[in-house]
């Protein structure tokens, strides 16, 4: 009985993704003319992909490359910045330690979107609007990452090991790189993965700080096409719905695959974050 | 005392390690927040340029019926969607933890996967499924000979947004609850079994209390998320612009005020008010959860 309920729930959760996969294989005519969960006789997936990559001079590929850049640099940087900060907070006693913790914790309660307008205005003044940095710099901040790394550093890096390394004459940077960071690896990978999702899926920030479509990530680009498809779809030379659907499918595949293959990492990471209060 | 001296000696190092975080945090959070507060006290006027108006923008916001409606809408959303989402997540976590489920691994991963789907794509998919043109929902209702509810119409739009948000985040919350359940030491169950506890007793007296910290955390994050609602309604609104107005949620309102209305100072005041309101609600949730000392 329990099994049946949960498998029905699973079907509901899989439905949109199945719908997406099926409909990415349809031509515009079949999209409107055939049942949503059945394949059409005409298998148009490769046609759709070819059109997707050709439309507007291949801008979709540009969006894909931008997304990868933002996600990789943002998430990699965020994990490193959080690891260094978390290690400092866990293993050193210094003035302002408690203040840093309190401010960062307090700031997480402030809605990120409340920062959008002032961020836009400041970035305009600093000449960052419509640059890659405008998306990447805010992506480097992960309060959740900082706390997770703090917890990991406390648990996984023994004080005695740091002291032994100091006695042997190792510098602080070397101790961090060769001793602490490898011990903190599970936490690091978790922060990396979750920040990767956050950056890959980010919509609000790039929508605000970018205004030229060649800088867009996939989310903003797809939303732009969807708007076009709904507003003036009939007047466009090219039907846009198949492109939006196929483009969405390609946009979600990398993360879905990453999550299926990296299960043991993110599950242990959530376990570390989930039981804390 | 040798340990303390080693730590003290390394104080400059600690600052160095912390510097990158402090810098990006300052640029992206602290400075914009201070700046928003600053500009919220000014108003741009046709004659006389930008002038200091004190709390003028805040007073205007408190009397703004568009903002009232928007806040009311997200509060209704919060009261309906969050309990459903966390309830389902908890039910699934308890079901998987009970070990009486076939294929629990697949259920666990399958329910979590939507978390990896961008809100934009999630809203697009559900929008197309619910939409009138080639909507799956319409085809299903049609094949049953029933009229299709207008999922994107004025009456059901909020529910449809809730559906997208629930779809996206049930799995994430479920995993947090599941992780909390896994951390319960097994000897507690053995002791309970000796005392004659059955599965229901275990769930009620051991598992639910153990879930409390995780639940409070999930609740606070969900409250913050609901009050900030933007992505899902703005994408679904592209399908039905007449339903999702420019002030449908407080965030959409602040966004439209500044980026299409040119009222940046007023938008900053609205954003600050929303931020303050969110902090208060999150604080009340936390306080309420701690005071009761029992499950919510």
Contacts between the chains, C-beta under 8 A, distances in Angstrom:
chain1	res1	chain2	res2	distance
A	2	B	95	5.4
A	2	B	98	7.5
A	2	B	100	5.8
A	2	B	101	5.9
A	3	B	100	7.8
A	3	B	101	5.5
A	3	B	102	4.7
A	3	B	103	7.5
A	5	B	95	7.9
A	6	B	92	6.5
A	6	B	95	5.8
A	6	B	96	8.0
A	6	B	101	6.0
A	6	B	107	5.2
A	7	B	103	7.3
A	7	B	107	7.2
A	9	B	88	7.5
A	9	B	92	6.9
A	9	B	107	7.6
A	9	B	111	7.2
A	10	B	106	7.2
A	10	B	107	5.3
A	10	B	110	4.8
A	10	B	111	6.6
A	12	B	167	7.9
A	13	B	110	5.8
A	13	B	111	5.3
A	13	B	113	7.4
A	13	B	114	6.1
A	13	B	167	6.6
A	13	B	170	7.5
A	13	B	171	7.2
A	14	B	110	5.9
A	15	B	129	7.7
A	16	B	114	7.8
A	16	B	122	7.2
A	16	B	125	4.1
A	16	B	126	6.1
A	16	B	129	6.4
A	16	B	167	7.0
A	17	B	113	7.2
A	17	B	114	7.8
A	17	B	117	7.5
A	17	B	125	7.7
A	19	B	125	6.4
A	19	B	128	7.8
A	19	B	129	6.0
A	19	B	136	6.0
A	20	B	121	7.9
A	20	B	125	5.5
A	23	B	128	7.8
A	31	B	134	5.2
A	32	B	133	6.5
A	32	B	134	4.8
A	35	B	139	5.8
A	36	B	129	7.2
A	36	B	134	6.9
A	36	B	135	7.4
A	36	B	136	3.5
A	36	B	139	5.5
A	37	B	136	6.6
A	80	B	20	7.8
A	81	B	20	4.6
A	81	B	21	5.0
A	81	B	24	6.3
A	82	B	21	6.7
A	84	B	17	4.5
A	84	B	18	7.2
A	84	B	20	6.0
A	84	B	21	6.9
A	85	B	17	6.6
A	85	B	18	5.1
A	85	B	20	7.2
A	85	B	21	3.6
A	85	B	22	7.7
A	87	B	17	6.0
A	88	B	13	7.7
A	88	B	14	4.5
A	88	B	15	7.7
A	88	B	17	3.7
A	88	B	18	4.4
A	89	B	18	7.1
A	91	B	7	7.8
A	91	B	14	7.9
A	92	B	7	5.8
A	92	B	10	5.7
A	92	B	11	6.6
A	92	B	13	6.9
A	92	B	14	3.4
A	92	B	17	7.8
A	93	B	4	7.1
A	93	B	7	4.6
A	93	B	8	6.8
A	93	B	11	7.6
A	93	B	14	8.0
A	94	B	11	4.6
A	94	B	14	4.5
A	94	B	15	6.7
A	95	B	11	7.7
A	97	B	14	7.9
A	100	B	18	6.8
A	100	B	22	7.4
A	103	B	30	7.7
A	104	B	25	6.7
A	107	B	25	7.5
A	107	B	29	5.1
A	107	B	30	7.3
A	107	B	33	7.5
A	109	B	224	6.8
A	109	B	278	6.8
A	109	B	279	4.9
A	109	B	282	5.4
A	109	B	283	7.9
A	110	B	29	7.6
A	110	B	33	6.6
A	110	B	275	4.9
A	110	B	278	7.4
A	110	B	279	6.7
A	111	B	224	6.4
A	111	B	227	6.6
A	111	B	228	4.5
A	111	B	251	7.7
A	111	B	271	7.9
A	111	B	274	6.3
A	111	B	275	5.4
A	111	B	278	5.2
A	112	B	228	7.2
A	113	B	228	5.0
A	113	B	230	5.9
A	113	B	251	5.0
A	113	B	254	7.5
A	113	B	255	7.8
A	113	B	271	7.5
A	114	B	33	7.8
A	114	B	36	7.0
A	114	B	254	7.6
A	114	B	271	4.0
A	114	B	272	6.7
A	114	B	274	5.9
A	114	B	275	4.1
A	115	B	28	7.5
A	115	B	29	6.6
A	115	B	32	4.7
A	115	B	33	6.4
A	115	B	36	7.0
A	115	B	271	7.8
A	116	B	254	7.5
A	116	B	255	6.8
A	116	B	258	8.0
A	116	B	271	7.4
A	117	B	36	6.5
A	117	B	254	6.7
A	117	B	258	4.6
A	117	B	264	6.2
A	117	B	267	5.2
A	117	B	268	5.6
A	117	B	271	5.9
A	118	B	32	4.0
A	118	B	33	7.1
A	118	B	35	4.3
A	118	B	36	3.8
A	118	B	39	7.0
A	118	B	268	6.4
A	118	B	271	8.0
A	119	B	28	7.0
A	119	B	32	4.5
A	120	B	258	7.4
A	120	B	259	8.0
A	121	B	35	6.9
A	121	B	39	7.3
A	121	B	264	6.7
A	122	B	31	6.5
A	122	B	32	5.8
A	122	B	35	5.7
A	137	B	24	6.0
A	137	B	27	5.9
A	137	B	28	5.9
A	138	B	24	7.8
A	138	B	27	8.0
A	138	B	28	4.1
A	140	B	20	7.9
A	140	B	24	4.3
A	140	B	28	7.6
A	141	B	21	7.7
A	141	B	24	5.1
A	141	B	25	5.4
A	141	B	28	5.0
A	141	B	29	6.4
A	146	B	21	6.2
A	159	B	3	6.6
A	163	B	3	7.1
A	163	B	6	5.7
A	166	B	6	6.4
A	172	B	10	6.2
A	172	B	13	4.1
A	172	B	16	7.8
A	172	B	17	7.9
A	176	B	17	7.0
A	197	B	115	7.2
A	197	B	116	5.7
A	200	B	118	7.0
A	201	B	116	7.8
A	201	B	117	7.5
A	201	B	118	3.8
A	201	B	119	6.4
A	201	B	120	7.6
A	203	B	118	6.7
A	203	B	119	6.1
A	203	B	120	5.1
A	203	B	231	5.2
A	204	B	230	5.8
A	204	B	231	6.5
A	208	B	255	7.8
A	208	B	259	7.2
A	218	B	118	7.5
A	219	B	118	5.0
A	219	B	119	7.9
A	219	B	120	4.3
A	219	B	121	7.6
A	220	B	120	8.0
A	222	B	120	6.0
A	222	B	121	6.9
A	222	B	124	6.9
A	223	B	120	5.3
A	223	B	124	7.9
A	223	B	234	8.0
A	223	B	235	6.1
A	223	B	238	7.2
A	226	B	124	5.9
A	226	B	235	7.0
A	226	B	238	5.5
A	227	B	238	4.9
A	230	B	238	5.4
A	230	B	239	5.7
A	231	B	238	7.9
A	241	B	128	7.9
A	241	B	134	7.6
A	244	B	124	6.6
A	245	B	128	7.3
A	248	B	121	4.5
A	248	B	124	5.7
A	248	B	125	7.0
A	251	B	118	6.8
A	251	B	121	6.1
A	252	B	116	7.1
A	252	B	117	5.1
A	252	B	118	7.0
A	252	B	121	5.5
A	255	B	116	4.1
A	255	B	117	7.6
A	256	B	113	5.9
A	256	B	116	5.7
A	256	B	117	7.6
A	258	B	116	7.6
A	259	B	109	7.7
A	259	B	112	7.2
A	259	B	113	6.4
A	259	B	116	5.0
A	260	B	109	6.7
A	260	B	113	7.8
A	263	B	109	6.7
A	267	B	175	7.0
A	267	B	179	7.8
A	270	B	175	4.9
A	270	B	176	6.1
A	270	B	179	5.3
A	271	B	179	4.0
A	271	B	182	6.6
A	271	B	183	7.3
A	273	B	176	7.6
A	273	B	179	7.9
A	274	B	175	7.1
A	274	B	176	4.0
A	274	B	177	7.6
A	274	B	178	7.9
A	274	B	179	3.6
A	274	B	180	5.5
A	274	B	214	5.5
A	274	B	217	7.9
A	275	B	179	6.0
A	275	B	180	5.1
A	275	B	183	4.7
A	275	B	213	7.1
A	275	B	214	6.7
A	276	B	213	7.6
A	276	B	217	7.9
A	277	B	213	3.8
A	277	B	216	7.0
A	277	B	217	6.7
